[in-house]
Amino acid sequence: MLSITIPQCYAVTKNYDIKISKFKGSIYGGDTEWIAEWFYTQYQPLADNVIFHIRGDFHVTYPNPPHLSVKIEYPDGSLSEWLHISVDEYGKGYIQDMAIAGQKKSSIKTQKNRKRRKGKKGKKGKKTRIKK
């Protein structure tokens, strides 16, 4: 006799709670089921009984598309970092790669700092050296 292993799909009930807080004058008022679906199918399918903390409403961090800031609280009390979750054209959630947005900001800061270090104009309009 021969045997074969067949993967099977079945529905599993997962529990979660939502805590929404106001941030910079905005608060999320939309559907939250897509967040739980993303989390339990894509991010941590073995987890259960989590709390999703949503901060503010959808916002944009250039050059990324609009996203929600979500932190996950696990049953043991531990917390994830703030995750930036967007919705694709099919209504499914995904995590944004915020490294791109972070690179843009840090390179702008570096350019500004370099300009400041070059020197200041004194009272008579002459450049004076800044002592470190």
SULWO-V890698 format. One line per field, one symbol per residue. ss: DSSP state (@ for helix, = for strand, . for the rest). phi: phi as a letter, one per 40 degrees, with the letter a starting at -180 (. if undefined). burial: I if it has 9 or more other C-alpha atoms within 8 Angstrom, else O. A space follows every 50 residues. Layout:
# SULWO-V890698
ss->???
phi->???
burial->???
This chain:
# SULWO-V890698
ss->...............======.=..=......@@@@@@@@@@@......= =========.......=======.....=...=====.....===...@@ @@@@@@@@@@@@@@@@@..==.....==....
phi->.bbacbcbbacbcbbabbbbbcafgbacbccbcccccdccbbcacccafc bccbbgbdabbdcccdabcbbbbcdcgcbcccbbbbbccbgccacccccc ccccccccdcccccccccibccccgccbcccc
burial->OOOOOOOOOOOOOOOIOIOIIIIOOOIIOOOOOIOIIIIIOOOOOOOOII IIIIIIIIOIOOOIOIIIIIIIIIOOOOOOOOIIIIIOOOOIIIOIOOOO IOOOOOOOOOOOOOOOOOIIIOOOOOOOOOOO
